[in-house]
């Protein structure tokens, strides 16, 4: 079959076919290409793969990828457990014992610290629509006004990021991401949509994250940090801001204070972040941010009867 025939059959992009064929070849599967008008990809006649052909490292890696928590959220907890049992039964004894030790010694906890994951009552319905290619009508709570909106969506995929589920879907505005826990109402439509053959979920998500990081910061602030303030950077600010603070830092003055430039999302957000430094940081610019910091300092002083 040609790459285009395979892409049509599997409903993926040509790029995905080229990448997966390379991966199969690298894994030892005898798939090869015949060039010319009548050419295409071929699998060696009579080839069969056997589960017992897994190496110890391959079997171990599969148990690392189990993620029982997310699987249970998708309604696949019992399915995953059954699959693991079948895999263990099919593996040679030595390999099975080594793979079984993974569950005893390693545990994957997806959500971040102090966050148990938000309730996602519509996750199963969204996942089913992604799988069956049914259109969705959702009422969604977004961060800007108007806050509740209604959208007709073609669900293309689900992504689990830092304990949050994100729906990647196509609407009249293009491809967008939606936090599943912010869906207020969900209705699965009878209409089935045509999944775009060129869409690659992993590639879209990488591109989305790149755009998100670029667009996150809308300005800059000049800040002076004490030696203690510079030490607190690691615990109070994001990696991108920490890197910028270190990169733009000038020479310490006689008291060890360092003047630097950091990116900020907004004056309001920067005010909340920098207030956590207390007397270990001084905002120099912009004036609006400096005035907010001063007003908060005066309010704290008044609160304690200063």
MARVO-958247 format. One record per residue (C-alpha): residue in three letters; residue number from 1; x, y, z. Coordinates in steps of 0.02 Angstrom, whole numbers. Example, Ala and Ser with C-alpha at 12.3 -4.5 7.8 and 13.67 -1.06 7.14 Angstrom:
2
[ALA; 1; [615; -225; 390]]
[SER; 2; [684; -53; 357]]
//
This chain:
306
[UNK; 1; [0; 0; 0]]
[UNK; 2; [58; 176; -34]]
[UNK; 3; [86; 300; 107]]
[UNK; 4; [-69; 395; 53]]
[UNK; 5; [-175; 236; 55]]
[UNK; 6; [-113; 196; 229]]
[UNK; 7; [-149; 374; 287]]
[UNK; 8; [-326; 364; 218]]
[UNK; 9; [-357; 194; 295]]
[UNK; 10; [-292; 242; 467]]
[UNK; 11; [-359; 421; 461]]
[UNK; 12; [-190; 500; 500]]
[UNK; 13; [-72; 618; 409]]
[UNK; 14; [64; 568; 286]]
[UNK; 15; [193; 631; 409]]
[UNK; 16; [126; 509; 539]]
[UNK; 17; [141; 364; 416]]
[UNK; 18; [322; 408; 373]]
[UNK; 19; [366; 426; 558]]
[UNK; 20; [281; 263; 609]]
[UNK; 21; [360; 162; 469]]
[UNK; 22; [530; 223; 527]]
[UNK; 23; [486; 173; 705]]
[UNK; 24; [430; 0; 649]]
[UNK; 25; [591; -25; 551]]
[UNK; 26; [695; 31; 699]]
[UNK; 27; [600; -95; 808]]
[UNK; 28; [648; -236; 691]]
[UNK; 29; [484; -256; 597]]
[UNK; 30; [527; -303; 416]]
[UNK; 31; [428; -167; 326]]
[UNK; 32; [509; -95; 171]]
[UNK; 33; [469; 22; 26]]
[UNK; 34; [460; -19; -160]]
[UNK; 35; [486; 135; -268]]
[UNK; 36; [405; 172; -434]]
[UNK; 37; [227; 192; -502]]
[UNK; 38; [171; 25; -431]]
[UNK; 39; [271; 43; -271]]
[UNK; 40; [221; 61; -91]]
[UNK; 41; [257; -7; 82]]
[UNK; 42; [267; -195; 104]]
[UNK; 43; [278; -312; 253]]
[UNK; 44; [387; -465; 231]]
[UNK; 45; [278; -614; 186]]
[UNK; 46; [243; -730; 330]]
[UNK; 47; [305; -609; 465]]
[UNK; 48; [223; -626; 635]]
[UNK; 49; [260; -538; 798]]
[UNK; 50; [250; -630; 963]]
[UNK; 51; [218; -548; 1131]]
[UNK; 52; [350; -660; 1210]]
[UNK; 53; [476; -575; 1096]]
[UNK; 54; [476; -423; 1213]]
[UNK; 55; [641; -385; 1295]]
[UNK; 56; [648; -352; 1482]]
[UNK; 57; [674; -166; 1452]]
[UNK; 58; [523; -158; 1333]]
[UNK; 59; [410; -248; 1456]]
[UNK; 60; [464; -134; 1599]]
[UNK; 61; [431; 22; 1495]]
[UNK; 62; [252; -36; 1462]]
[UNK; 63; [216; -45; 1649]]
[UNK; 64; [288; 130; 1671]]
[UNK; 65; [158; 191; 1546]]
[UNK; 66; [11; 114; 1639]]
[UNK; 67; [-54; 270; 1729]]
[UNK; 68; [-197; 185; 1824]]
[UNK; 69; [-268; 351; 1887]]
[UNK; 70; [-298; 431; 1717]]
[UNK; 71; [-358; 265; 1646]]
[UNK; 72; [-488; 253; 1784]]
[UNK; 73; [-546; 431; 1749]]
[UNK; 74; [-576; 380; 1569]]
[UNK; 75; [-675; 228; 1625]]
[UNK; 76; [-535; 109; 1573]]
[UNK; 77; [-471; 57; 1744]]
[UNK; 78; [-534; -123; 1735]]
[UNK; 79; [-481; -137; 1553]]
[UNK; 80; [-304; -82; 1597]]
[UNK; 81; [-296; -205; 1742]]
[UNK; 82; [-353; -347; 1629]]
[UNK; 83; [-225; -300; 1496]]
[UNK; 84; [-85; -298; 1625]]
[UNK; 85; [-136; -471; 1687]]
[UNK; 86; [-134; -541; 1510]]
[UNK; 87; [34; -460; 1476]]
[UNK; 88; [108; -534; 1636]]
[UNK; 89; [40; -706; 1592]]
[UNK; 90; [116; -700; 1418]]
[UNK; 91; [290; -643; 1471]]
[UNK; 92; [430; -766; 1508]]
[UNK; 93; [451; -796; 1695]]
[UNK; 94; [611; -694; 1718]]
[UNK; 95; [547; -546; 1619]]
[UNK; 96; [378; -553; 1709]]
[UNK; 97; [462; -548; 1879]]
[UNK; 98; [568; -399; 1830]]
[UNK; 99; [417; -306; 1758]]
[UNK; 100; [314; -348; 1913]]
[UNK; 101; [440; -260; 2024]]
[UNK; 102; [399; -96; 1937]]
[UNK; 103; [231; -83; 2025]]
[UNK; 104; [315; -117; 2192]]
[UNK; 105; [451; 16; 2173]]
[UNK; 106; [385; 154; 2060]]
[UNK; 107; [224; 256; 2068]]
[UNK; 108; [165; 391; 1948]]
[UNK; 109; [67; 534; 2028]]
[UNK; 110; [10; 650; 1889]]
[UNK; 111; [-64; 805; 1978]]
[UNK; 112; [54; 939; 2046]]
[UNK; 113; [86; 971; 2230]]
[UNK; 114; [-62; 1031; 2335]]
[UNK; 115; [-179; 992; 2193]]
[UNK; 116; [-286; 837; 2188]]
[UNK; 117; [-359; 868; 2016]]
[UNK; 118; [-524; 954; 1983]]
[UNK; 119; [-687; 855; 1960]]
[UNK; 120; [-718; 810; 1778]]
[UNK; 121; [-896; 741; 1770]]
[UNK; 122; [-902; 755; 1580]]
[UNK; 123; [-734; 672; 1545]]
[UNK; 124; [-808; 503; 1498]]
[UNK; 125; [-932; 583; 1378]]
[UNK; 126; [-796; 688; 1297]]
[UNK; 127; [-682; 537; 1280]]
[UNK; 128; [-821; 435; 1199]]
[UNK; 129; [-854; 575; 1073]]
[UNK; 130; [-668; 585; 1032]]
[UNK; 131; [-667; 399; 997]]
[UNK; 132; [-830; 390; 898]]
[UNK; 133; [-806; 558; 807]]
[UNK; 134; [-974; 629; 864]]
[UNK; 135; [-996; 817; 870]]
[UNK; 136; [-1021; 899; 1039]]
[UNK; 137; [-1122; 1047; 1098]]
[UNK; 138; [-1045; 1117; 1257]]
[UNK; 139; [-1079; 1259; 1376]]
[UNK; 140; [-908; 1315; 1433]]
[UNK; 141; [-841; 1430; 1569]]
[UNK; 142; [-697; 1531; 1501]]
[UNK; 143; [-588; 1658; 1592]]
[UNK; 144; [-641; 1815; 1496]]
[UNK; 145; [-812; 1892; 1470]]
[UNK; 146; [-935; 1834; 1420]]
[UNK; 147; [-884; 1695; 1538]]
[UNK; 148; [-1014; 1558; 1496]]
[UNK; 149; [-1017; 1523; 1309]]
[UNK; 150; [-1096; 1388; 1200]]
[UNK; 151; [-990; 1302; 1069]]
[UNK; 152; [-1015; 1168; 936]]
[UNK; 153; [-856; 1064; 932]]
[UNK; 154; [-775; 924; 833]]
[UNK; 155; [-675; 834; 970]]
[UNK; 156; [-504; 785; 902]]
[UNK; 157; [-410; 725; 1056]]
[UNK; 158; [-380; 730; 1244]]
[UNK; 159; [-220; 784; 1331]]
[UNK; 160; [-176; 759; 1515]]
[UNK; 161; [-63; 899; 1575]]
[UNK; 162; [-11; 923; 1757]]
[UNK; 163; [-167; 838; 1823]]
[UNK; 164; [-288; 931; 1707]]
[UNK; 165; [-378; 857; 1556]]
[UNK; 166; [-384; 966; 1400]]
[UNK; 167; [-497; 937; 1251]]
[UNK; 168; [-423; 983; 1082]]
[UNK; 169; [-568; 1021; 966]]
[UNK; 170; [-609; 1108; 802]]
[UNK; 171; [-742; 1243; 798]]
[UNK; 172; [-790; 1382; 678]]
[UNK; 173; [-645; 1481; 754]]
[UNK; 174; [-517; 1346; 716]]
[UNK; 175; [-427; 1220; 826]]
[UNK; 176; [-437; 1266; 1011]]
[UNK; 177; [-406; 1189; 1183]]
[UNK; 178; [-536; 1176; 1321]]
[UNK; 179; [-513; 1127; 1503]]
[UNK; 180; [-631; 980; 1528]]
[UNK; 181; [-666; 1029; 1709]]
[UNK; 182; [-735; 1197; 1646]]
[UNK; 183; [-871; 1115; 1541]]
[UNK; 184; [-1037; 1162; 1621]]
[UNK; 185; [-1153; 1062; 1507]]
[UNK; 186; [-1119; 929; 1376]]
[UNK; 187; [-1230; 861; 1239]]
[UNK; 188; [-1172; 730; 1114]]
[UNK; 189; [-1248; 759; 942]]
[UNK; 190; [-1300; 623; 820]]
[UNK; 191; [-1194; 702; 684]]
[UNK; 192; [-1026; 619; 646]]
[UNK; 193; [-885; 731; 586]]
[UNK; 194; [-743; 691; 466]]
[UNK; 195; [-580; 688; 561]]
[UNK; 196; [-448; 794; 469]]
[UNK; 197; [-316; 678; 398]]
[UNK; 198; [-176; 803; 423]]
[UNK; 199; [-209; 829; 609]]
[UNK; 200; [-72; 768; 727]]
[UNK; 201; [-121; 784; 911]]
[UNK; 202; [56; 780; 983]]
[UNK; 203; [118; 906; 856]]
[UNK; 204; [-30; 1022; 888]]
[UNK; 205; [-1; 1015; 1076]]
[UNK; 206; [184; 1057; 1057]]
[UNK; 207; [139; 1205; 946]]
[UNK; 208; [5; 1261; 1069]]
[UNK; 209; [127; 1259; 1214]]
[UNK; 210; [254; 1360; 1114]]
[UNK; 211; [122; 1492; 1074]]
[UNK; 212; [62; 1493; 1254]]
[UNK; 213; [237; 1526; 1320]]
[UNK; 214; [268; 1663; 1192]]
[UNK; 215; [104; 1752; 1227]]
[UNK; 216; [107; 1731; 1416]]
[UNK; 217; [210; 1886; 1454]]
[UNK; 218; [145; 2057; 1403]]
[UNK; 219; [278; 2168; 1481]]
[UNK; 220; [432; 2185; 1591]]
[UNK; 221; [474; 2248; 1764]]
[UNK; 222; [636; 2314; 1837]]
[UNK; 223; [660; 2241; 2010]]
[UNK; 224; [794; 2247; 2145]]
[UNK; 225; [818; 2087; 2244]]
[UNK; 226; [912; 2067; 2407]]
[UNK; 227; [1029; 1917; 2426]]
[UNK; 228; [886; 1826; 2515]]
[UNK; 229; [766; 1880; 2376]]
[UNK; 230; [881; 1803; 2245]]
[UNK; 231; [880; 1640; 2344]]
[UNK; 232; [690; 1643; 2353]]
[UNK; 233; [675; 1657; 2164]]
[UNK; 234; [687; 1468; 2148]]
[UNK; 235; [536; 1441; 2259]]
[UNK; 236; [422; 1586; 2214]]
[UNK; 237; [433; 1616; 2026]]
[UNK; 238; [416; 1511; 1868]]
[UNK; 239; [568; 1440; 1777]]
[UNK; 240; [552; 1564; 1632]]
[UNK; 241; [552; 1713; 1751]]
[UNK; 242; [697; 1641; 1852]]
[UNK; 243; [801; 1618; 1695]]
[UNK; 244; [766; 1797; 1639]]
[UNK; 245; [806; 1866; 1812]]
[UNK; 246; [974; 1780; 1813]]
[UNK; 247; [1013; 1822; 1633]]
[UNK; 248; [975; 2008; 1654]]
[UNK; 249; [1051; 2028; 1827]]
[UNK; 250; [1178; 2166; 1853]]
[UNK; 251; [1322; 2169; 1976]]
[UNK; 252; [1273; 2167; 2162]]
[UNK; 253; [1287; 2332; 2252]]
[UNK; 254; [1379; 2356; 2418]]
[UNK; 255; [1234; 2277; 2514]]
[UNK; 256; [1221; 2130; 2393]]
[UNK; 257; [1061; 2190; 2309]]
[UNK; 258; [1043; 2146; 2124]]
[UNK; 259; [948; 2247; 1994]]
[UNK; 260; [870; 2144; 1854]]
[UNK; 261; [730; 2138; 1725]]
[UNK; 262; [594; 2005; 1730]]
[UNK; 263; [448; 1969; 1611]]
[UNK; 264; [273; 1992; 1683]]
[UNK; 265; [102; 1932; 1627]]
[UNK; 266; [15; 2090; 1690]]
[UNK; 267; [35; 2222; 1825]]
[UNK; 268; [-98; 2137; 1929]]
[UNK; 269; [-17; 1966; 1917]]
[UNK; 270; [158; 2034; 1950]]
[UNK; 271; [95; 2128; 2103]]
[UNK; 272; [27; 1966; 2179]]
[UNK; 273; [187; 1870; 2138]]
[UNK; 274; [311; 2001; 2201]]
[UNK; 275; [216; 2038; 2362]]
[UNK; 276; [269; 1865; 2420]]
[UNK; 277; [449; 1926; 2430]]
[UNK; 278; [406; 2051; 2566]]
[UNK; 279; [550; 2169; 2604]]
[UNK; 280; [671; 2064; 2500]]
[UNK; 281; [619; 2143; 2333]]
[UNK; 282; [591; 2321; 2272]]
[UNK; 283; [499; 2362; 2110]]
[UNK; 284; [582; 2505; 2015]]
[UNK; 285; [476; 2505; 1855]]
[UNK; 286; [342; 2515; 1791]]
[UNK; 287; [273; 2655; 1898]]
[UNK; 288; [99; 2577; 1906]]
[UNK; 289; [169; 2417; 1980]]
[UNK; 290; [280; 2512; 2102]]
[UNK; 291; [131; 2615; 2161]]
[UNK; 292; [29; 2456; 2189]]
[UNK; 293; [168; 2380; 2292]]
[UNK; 294; [184; 2538; 2396]]
[UNK; 295; [-4; 2546; 2425]]
[UNK; 296; [-5; 2365; 2484]]
[UNK; 297; [143; 2397; 2599]]
[UNK; 298; [52; 2546; 2678]]
[UNK; 299; [-107; 2442; 2700]]
[UNK; 300; [-10; 2304; 2788]]
[UNK; 301; [73; 2432; 2901]]
[UNK; 302; [-96; 2507; 2947]]
[UNK; 303; [-168; 2334; 2978]]
[UNK; 304; [-35; 2301; 3110]]
[UNK; 305; [-54; 2474; 3189]]
[UNK; 306; [106; 2548; 3121]]
//
